[in-house]
Amino acid sequence: MTRVILEQGAGAPRLLFADPRRIVVAWEPGEVDAALAEIEAAVAAGRHAAGFLAYELAYALEPRLAPLMPARRTVPLLWFAIVEEPAEIPDDDGAADVDPAAGEPADDPRPRREDVIPEWDAAAYQHRFDRVKRYITAGDVYQVNLTFRARFACRSPRRLYEVLRRAQPTPFGAYIETPDFTILSCSPELFFECAGGRIVTRPMKGTAARERDPDSDRAAARRLVEDEKTRAENLMIVDLMRNDLGRLARLGSVRVDRLFETETHPTLHQLTSTVSADLATDGVTALVRALFPPGSVTGAPKIRAQEIIAALETSPRGVYTGAIGHFAPGGRARFNVAIRTVVVDRDGRAEIGVGGGVVHDSVAAAEHAEALLKMRFLTVSADDGLGLIETLRWERASGFVRLDRHLARLGASAVQLGFVLDPATVRARLHAAVAAATEERLRVRLVLRRCGTVTVEAGPIVDLDRMHVRLAGTPVDPHDWRLRHKITERARYDGARRAAEAEGFDEVLFVNTRGELTEGSFTTLFVALPGEDVLLTPALACGLLPGCLRAELLESGRAREAVLTTEDLARATAIHVGNSLRGLLPAVLAQRVPSVTRR
């Protein structure tokens, strides 16, 4: 089967280019002009062309680079499927590849980190990095994008792509399937988009790892946009793109619309800028010759940087750092920069490229680490056994209680922790779990695994009219990211509760290392204090789960956040604990409060 699938953004239909009238391919430099002309003629006749431009196509477009063309290449210089009209398919098409039906294998198709083998180790990278620095010192270039490849085995490219695109949603993703190779692209970077006589580019330069703690994560994004070295690199590529657009633009129309914007993805933050222009020409050949290859993956000056890349890199880039997208009638076009892109051959041998820009003040260890970070989206699923939990109440008369709040919390945690989540699959599994229920109410427990598989169990609810509680003896760290997500890693909470249950209690309340009350092991704490007309509940900054019942009471005005201590428990006129499963319950605090050991 030969087909191309192009993403259009979250919730938008995907474009499917199937059953092509013909395939336009150029393997050799001498075939490129005719291939581009054929694509241009097809588009002028009202057809669509979807495919890719390999990085090495640049050597065929610039006479000075022609001698650098690698002799051994595994993909053509360009490949396009010509179709009459793309079909629109739902965004959730392919969900079965992520969450197989019962009885089918549900293992994560992403490779383990140790199974992805880079062609360069740190020493090999250092050697080539040092040579780049010498070129920069000599004044040959200002920046060079130095990259290398890594390889692994891939049994199911389609399933891998569907899992990756849910873990790394992007409007510029692409899937190309041919008899000889399959391409999986989760690129977050727009190369160019043409519509209505205008062209927009959004170069991406600058990377920072995500942090699991929300406060630390926001600080990482802030440091990225404020870092002078990163801003200088980004600005260098912005200037390069302005120059490239000038070859196509109406005089005086090139402008920088947005400079130094942070884009956040599941595993990293990236710095982007936006440059646009009014087009004087929008022909396929003119666009490709003026813009290709993308400036963000070459360096500056572009041609000299490409010469250095050819001298230092030890394997062809292929599709990586090329472009994937489509040309449409009416001067429309949309292409990504093919980063975070995997190519799989017919024998299941997969290759991914990574790298980054090197400038005069770059540090080799940091650049090498950043390159490896860019592969994390591919291997983030290295099975740590972690799962996300939602426990819901189902009632025959009204269905799932607070379902939207539960799904919103699940979605937020999935994005923060890099889990694959298909909301339609989750809803379907929940409703299937209660479809044959004879009970009036049920406790429904959902577990989402990193690769997107969902398990749901339904059982009876044991309702209580009150809970007897006591304080835990060991404090929690308010900065522990795990406290903000409902995860399967709950040994500390479950162990403390079991110890309390052995003493006749129903629940245990935790205090953080600052002496502030946080939450119960499976409930949220609420207290009524003299002079307050609403319930008080610990603030999220104290280190606790954003409970669904808690959110509802805060939104309705029945509760508000506060920093509470054990002294507040002593003077409370009433204490309550609650969750979405059982609602708000009166709590009876142990008369003898154990001392809390602070660390």
C-alpha positions in Angstrom: 0.0 0.0 0.0 1.2 3.5 -0.8 -0.4 6.4 1.2 0.4 9.7 2.8 -1.3 11.0 6.0 -0.7 14.6 7.0 -1.8 16.0 10.4 -3.7 19.3 10.5 -3.8 19.9 14.3 -5.6 18.6 17.4 -9.2 17.9 16.6 -8.9 18.7 12.9 -9.4 15.9 10.3 -6.2 14.4 8.9 -5.5 14.5 5.2 -5.2 11.1 3.5 -3.6 10.9 0.1 -4.2 7.3 -1.1 -4.5 5.5 -4.4 -2.2 7.9 -6.2 -2.5 8.4 -10.0 1.3 8.3 -10.1 4.4 8.7 -8.0 6.9 11.3 -8.9 10.4 10.3 -7.8 13.9 11.6 -8.4 16.8 9.5 -7.3 19.5 11.3 -9.2 20.4 15.0 -9.5 19.7 15.0 -13.2 16.1 13.9 -12.6 15.2 16.7 -10.2 14.2 19.5 -12.6 11.9 17.2 -14.5 10.3 15.9 -11.3 9.7 19.4 -10.0 8.2 20.4 -13.3 5.9 17.4 -13.3 4.7 18.2 -9.8 4.1 21.8 -10.8 2.1 20.8 -13.8 0.0 18.4 -11.8 -0.9 21.1 -9.2 -1.6 23.6 -12.0 -4.1 21.0 -13.4 -5.9 20.9 -10.1 -4.3 17.9 -8.5 -2.5 17.5 -5.1 1.1 16.4 -4.5 2.0 15.0 -1.1 5.5 13.7 -0.2 8.9 14.7 0.9 12.1 16.5 -0.1 15.2 14.7 1.3 18.0 16.9 2.8 20.4 15.8 0.0 18.2 17.4 -2.6 20.0 20.6 -1.6 23.1 19.3 -3.3 21.2 19.0 -6.6 19.8 22.6 -6.3 23.1 24.4 -5.7 25.9 23.8 -8.3 28.6 24.6 -5.7 27.3 21.6 -3.6 26.9 19.1 -6.5 30.2 17.3 -5.8 29.1 16.6 -2.3 26.2 14.3 -3.2 26.6 11.0 -1.3 26.8 7.9 -3.5 24.9 5.6 -1.2 21.5 6.8 -0.2 18.5 4.8 1.0 15.7 7.2 0.0 15.2 9.3 -3.1 15.9 13.0 -3.3 12.2 13.7 -3.6 9.1 11.6 -3.6 5.5 12.8 -4.2 2.2 11.0 -4.6 -0.1 12.7 -7.1 -3.8 12.4 -6.2 -7.0 14.1 -7.4 -8.1 15.1 -3.9 -7.1 14.1 -0.4 -9.7 12.4 1.8 -10.4 13.7 5.3 -10.2 11.1 8.1 -11.1 11.6 11.7 -8.4 12.7 14.2 -9.0 9.5 16.2 -8.6 7.2 13.1 -5.8 4.8 14.1 -6.9 4.5 17.7 -7.0 0.7 17.4 -3.3 0.8 16.6 -2.7 2.4 20.0 -5.1 0.5 22.2 -5.7 -3.0 20.6 -8.8 -4.9 21.3 -8.8 -7.4 24.2 -6.6 -10.4 23.6 -4.2 -8.6 21.2 -0.7 -7.6 22.2 -0.7 -4.3 24.1 3.1 -3.8 24.5 4.5 -0.4 23.8 5.9 -0.2 20.3 8.4 2.5 21.2 12.0 1.2 21.7 13.7 1.2 25.0 16.3 3.9 25.3 19.2 1.5 25.5 18.0 -0.2 22.2 18.5 3.1 20.2 22.1 3.1 19.2 23.7 6.4 18.1 26.4 6.3 15.4 28.5 8.7 17.5 29.4 8.4 21.1 30.3 11.5 23.2 34.0 11.3 22.1 33.1 11.1 18.4 30.7 14.1 18.8 33.4 16.1 20.6 35.9 15.5 17.8 33.5 16.9 15.1 32.3 19.6 17.4 35.9 20.8 17.9 36.3 21.0 14.1 33.1 23.1 13.8 34.5 25.5 16.4 37.7 25.9 14.4 35.6 26.8 11.3 33.7 29.4 13.4 36.9 30.8 14.9 38.4 31.1 11.4 35.4 33.1 10.2 34.1 30.5 7.8 30.6 30.4 9.4 28.6 31.7 12.3 26.6 28.5 13.0 26.6 24.9 11.9 23.8 22.4 12.6 25.8 19.3 13.5 23.8 16.0 13.4 24.1 12.3 13.7 21.9 9.2 13.2 20.7 6.6 15.7 19.3 3.2 14.8 16.9 0.6 16.3 14.5 -2.2 15.3 10.9 -1.4 14.5 8.3 -4.1 14.1 5.2 -2.0 13.5 5.8 1.4 12.0 2.1 2.3 11.8 1.4 1.5 15.4 4.6 3.3 16.5 3.4 6.4 14.6 0.0 6.3 16.1 1.5 6.0 19.6 4.0 8.8 19.0 1.5 11.2 17.5 -0.7 10.9 20.6 2.3 11.3 22.9 3.6 14.2 20.8 0.6 15.8 19.2 1.6 18.3 16.5 -0.1 19.9 13.5 2.9 19.1 11.3 3.1 15.3 11.7 3.2 13.0 8.8 3.1 9.3 7.9 4.3 8.0 4.5 4.0 4.4 3.6 5.6 2.9 0.5 6.6 -0.7 -0.5 10.2 0.1 0.3 10.2 2.4 3.3 7.9 4.1 5.8 8.3 7.6 7.2 7.0 8.6 10.6 7.3 12.3 11.4 6.3 14.0 14.6 7.9 17.3 13.7 6.7 20.4 15.7 8.4 22.8 13.2 6.7 24.5 10.3 9.0 25.0 7.4 6.6 27.1 5.3 2.9 27.5 4.6 1.5 29.3 1.6 -2.1 30.5 1.2 -3.8 33.6 -0.2 -0.7 34.9 -1.7 1.2 34.9 1.6 4.0 32.7 3.0 4.7 32.0 6.7 7.7 30.3 8.1 8.3 29.5 11.8 12.0 28.5 12.4 12.7 26.7 15.7 16.0 27.1 17.4 16.5 26.6 21.2 15.6 23.6 23.4 15.0 23.0 27.1 14.0 19.8 28.8 10.6 19.6 30.5 10.4 19.3 34.3 7.8 17.2 36.0 7.3 19.7 38.8 5.0 22.5 37.3 6.9 25.4 39.0 10.3 24.1 37.8 8.8 23.5 34.4 7.6 27.1 34.1 11.0 28.2 35.2 12.7 26.1 32.6 10.6 27.7 29.8 11.3 31.2 31.2 15.1 30.5 31.2 14.9 29.3 27.6 13.3 32.5 26.3 15.7 34.7 28.4 18.9 32.9 27.5 21.1 35.2 25.5 22.9 32.4 23.6 19.7 30.8 22.6 18.2 34.1 21.5 21.2 34.9 19.4 21.0 31.5 17.7 17.3 31.9 17.0 17.9 35.4 15.6 20.6 34.2 13.3 18.1 31.8 11.7 15.4 34.4 11.6 17.8 36.6 9.5 18.6 33.7 7.3 14.9 33.0 6.7 14.2 36.7 5.9 16.9 36.5 3.3 15.5 33.3 1.8 11.9 34.8 1.7 13.3 37.9 0.0 13.9 35.8 -3.2 10.1 35.1 -3.4 8.6 38.2 -1.8 7.1 41.4 -3.0 9.4 44.2 -2.3 9.3 45.4 1.3 6.8 42.7 2.4 9.1 40.5 4.5 8.5 40.9 8.2 9.1 39.3 11.6 5.7 38.7 13.1 6.7 37.2 16.3 10.2 36.8 17.9 11.3 34.4 20.6 8.1 32.5 21.4 8.1 29.4 23.6 6.4 26.2 22.3 5.8 23.5 24.9 5.8 19.8 24.0 5.5 16.7 26.2 9.3 16.2 26.6 10.7 19.7 25.9 10.2 23.4 25.4 11.4 25.0 22.1 12.0 28.6 21.0 10.4 29.7 17.8 10.0 32.9 15.7 7.6 33.7 12.9 8.6 35.4 9.6 6.2 36.1 6.7 6.0 37.8 3.3 3.7 38.5 0.4 4.6 36.2 -2.5 5.6 37.5 -5.9 5.7 33.9 -7.1 4.3 30.7 -5.7 5.4 28.1 -8.2 6.6 24.7 -6.9 10.0 25.0 -8.4 10.5 28.6 -7.3 9.5 27.8 -3.7 11.8 24.8 -3.5 14.8 26.5 -5.1 14.5 29.6 -2.9 13.8 28.0 0.5 15.3 24.5 0.6 16.9 23.3 2.7 15.4 24.9 5.9 17.8 27.3 7.5 17.2 26.1 11.0 18.8 22.7 10.2 21.8 24.0 8.2 23.5 27.0 9.7 24.7 30.4 8.5 25.9 31.2 5.9 23.8 28.4 4.5 25.9 27.1 1.7 29.2 27.1 3.6 27.5 25.4 6.5 26.3 22.7 4.2 29.8 22.1 2.9 31.0 21.7 6.5 28.1 19.4 7.3 29.1 17.2 4.3 32.7 17.1 5.5 31.9 16.1 9.1 28.7 14.0 9.2 29.3 10.3 8.6 26.0 9.2 7.0 23.4 10.9 4.7 20.6 12.6 6.5 17.9 11.4 4.1 14.4 12.6 5.0 15.7 14.0 8.3 16.0 17.8 8.1 14.4 17.7 4.7 10.7 18.6 4.5 7.4 16.7 4.4 4.1 18.1 3.2 2.0 18.9 0.2 1.4 21.3 -2.7 -2.3 22.1 -3.5 -4.0 24.0 -6.3 -4.4 27.7 -5.9 -0.9 28.4 -4.7 -1.4 26.5 -1.4 1.4 24.6 0.2 2.3 23.4 3.7 5.6 21.6 4.7 7.2 20.7 8.0 10.9 20.6 8.8 11.5 16.9 9.0 12.9 16.7 12.5 11.8 14.0 15.0 11.4 11.9 12.0 11.9 8.1 11.7 12.5 6.2 8.5 11.9 2.4 8.6 13.0 0.1 5.8 11.1 -3.0 4.6 13.2 -5.2 7.0 12.2 -3.1 10.1 15.5 -1.3 10.4 14.7 2.2 11.7 16.8 5.4 11.7 16.3 8.7 13.4 18.5 11.8 13.2 19.2 14.3 16.0 21.5 17.3 16.4 21.6 21.0 17.0 23.2 24.3 16.1 26.8 25.0 17.2 28.0 28.6 17.6 31.1 30.2 19.0 30.2 29.8 22.7 28.6 26.4 22.5 29.8 23.6 24.9 30.2 20.1 23.4 28.8 18.2 26.4 25.7 20.4 26.5 25.1 20.2 22.8 25.5 16.4 22.8 23.1 16.1 25.8 20.6 18.3 23.9 20.8 16.1 20.9 20.0 13.0 22.9 17.2 14.9 24.6 15.5 15.4 21.2 15.2 11.6 21.0 13.3 11.3 24.3 10.0 11.6 22.5 10.8 8.3 20.8 11.9 6.4 23.9 10.0 8.1 26.7 8.0 5.0 27.2 10.9 2.9 28.6 8.6 0.9 30.8 8.7 2.2 34.4 5.4 0.6 35.2 3.8 4.0 35.9 0.1 4.5 35.2 -2.4 7.3 35.6 -5.5 6.5 37.7 -9.0 7.9 37.7 -11.6 6.5 40.1 -15.1 7.4 39.2 -18.6 7.0 40.6 -21.2 5.6 38.2 -25.0 5.8 39.0 -27.6 4.2 36.9 -29.8 7.3 36.9 -27.1 9.9 36.0 -24.1 8.0 34.6 -20.6 8.9 35.5 -20.3 11.7 38.1 -17.9 14.5 37.3 -16.7 12.7 34.1 -15.5 15.8 32.4 -13.4 16.9 35.4 -11.8 13.4 35.6 -11.0 13.4 31.9 -9.6 16.9 32.1 -7.3 15.9 35.0 -6.2 12.8 33.2 -5.5 14.8 30.1 -3.4 17.3 32.0 -1.3 14.6 33.7 -0.9 12.8 30.4 0.6 15.9 28.7 2.8 16.7 31.6 4.2 13.2 32.0 4.3 12.1 28.4 1.5 9.6 28.3 -0.4 8.7 25.1 -4.1 9.6 25.6 -7.0 9.1 23.2 -10.1 10.6 24.9 -12.5 8.8 22.6 -10.9 5.4 23.6 -11.1 6.3 27.3 -14.8 7.2 27.1 -15.6 4.1 25.1 -13.8 1.8 27.6 -15.6 3.5 30.6 -19.1 3.1 29.0 -18.3 -0.5 28.0 -17.4 -1.3 31.6 -20.8 -0.4 32.9 -22.9 -1.5 29.9 -24.1 -4.7 31.4 -24.3 -3.5 35.0 -27.2 -4.5 37.2 -26.2 -2.5 40.2 -27.5 1.0 40.9 -24.1 2.4 41.5 -20.5 1.3 40.9 -16.9 2.2 41.6 -15.1 2.4 38.3 -11.3 2.4 38.3 -9.4 3.4 35.1 -5.7 3.0 34.6 -3.9 4.6 31.6 -0.4 3.3 30.7 2.3 5.3 28.9 1.7 3.8 25.5 -2.0 4.6 25.6 -3.5 1.3 26.7 -6.5 1.6 29.0 -7.8 -0.9 31.6 -11.1 -0.4 33.4 -12.5 -2.3 36.4 -15.9 -1.8 37.9 -17.0 -3.0 41.3 -19.4 -2.2 44.2 -19.1 1.0 46.3 -18.9 0.7 50.0 -20.6 3.9 51.2 -19.6 5.4 54.6 -21.4 8.0 56.7 -18.2 9.3 58.3 -14.5 8.5 58.5 -12.2 8.2 61.5 -8.8 9.8 60.7 -5.4 10.4 62.2 -2.2 12.1 61.1 0.6 10.3 59.4 3.9 10.1 61.2 6.1 10.9 58.2 5.9 14.2 56.3 5.8 14.6 52.5 7.9 16.9 50.3 5.7 19.7 48.9 7.9 19.8 45.8 7.5 16.1 45.0 5.9 16.1 41.5 4.2 12.8 42.1 1.8 14.4 44.6 0.2 16.5 41.8 -0.8 13.4 39.7 -2.9 10.4 40.5 -0.5 7.7 39.7 0.0 4.0 40.4 3.1 4.7 42.4 1.4 5.1 45.7 3.4 2.9 48.1 3.9 5.7 50.7 0.2 6.7 50.8 -1.1 3.1 50.8 1.4 2.0 53.4 0.5 4.8 55.8 -3.2 4.1 55.3 -2.8 0.3 55.9 -1.0 1.1 59.1 -3.8 3.4 60.2 -6.4 0.8 59.3 -4.7 -1.7 61.5 -5.3 0.7 64.4 -9.0 1.0 63.5 -8.9 4.2 61.4 -10.4 4.7 57.9 -8.0 7.3 56.6 -4.7 9.1 57.3 -3.9 12.8 56.9 -0.5 14.0 55.7 1.6 17.0 56.7 4.4 18.4 54.5 8.0 19.2 55.7 6.9 22.8 56.3 4.3 21.6 58.8 1.4 22.3 56.5 -1.6 20.0 56.1 -1.9 18.4 52.6 -4.4 15.6 52.0 -5.5 12.1 52.9 -4.2 9.0 51.2 -7.3 8.9 48.9 -9.3 12.0 50.0 -9.1 15.7 50.1 -9.2 17.5 53.4 -11.7 20.3 54.2 -12.0 22.1 57.6 -14.5 24.6 59.0 -12.9 27.3 61.1 -14.5 29.9 63.4 -15.2 33.1 61.5 -15.1 31.4 58.1 -18.3 31.1 56.1 -16.9 28.5 53.7 -14.8 25.3 54.1 -11.0 25.7 53.8 -8.9 23.2 51.9 -5.1 23.0 51.6 -3.5 25.0 48.7 -2.0 23.0 45.8 1.4 24.5 46.6 1.4 22.5 49.8 1.8 19.3 47.7 -1.4 17.5 46.9 -3.6 16.1 44.2 -6.0 18.5 42.4 -9.1 16.5 43.4 -12.3 16.6 41.2 -14.6 17.1 44.2 -12.2 19.7 45.5 -12.3 21.6 42.1 -16.1 21.5 42.1 -16.4 22.9 45.7 -13.9 25.6 44.9 -15.7 26.6 41.7 -19.1 26.7 43.4 -17.7 28.9 46.3 -18.4 26.3 49.0 -14.6 26.1 49.7 -11.5 28.2 49.2 -7.8 27.4 49.4 -5.7 28.1 52.5 -2.4 27.1 54.2 -3.5 25.0 57.1 -1.6 23.4 60.0 -2.4 20.9 62.7 -3.3 23.8 65.0 -6.1 24.5 62.6 -7.4 21.0 63.1 -7.4 21.5 66.8 -9.6 24.6 66.6 -11.8 23.5 63.7 -15.6 23.5 64.3 -15.9 20.6 61.7 -13.5 18.4 59.7 -14.5 16.8 56.4 -12.7 14.5 54.0 -14.0 13.6 50.5 -13.4 12.5 47.0 -15.4 12.2 43.8 -16.3 8.6 44.6 -18.0 9.1 48.0 -18.6 12.9 48.2 -18.0 15.0 51.3 -18.0 13.1 54.6 -17.6 14.2 58.2 -14.3 13.2 59.7 -13.5 12.3 63.3 -9.9 13.1 64.3 -8.1 10.8 66.7 -8.1 12.3 70.2 -4.4 11.5 70.5 -2.5 13.2 67.7 0.8 11.5 67.0 4.0 13.6 66.7 5.1 14.2 63.1 8.7 13.5 62.4 10.0 16.3 60.2 12.9 15.8 57.8 
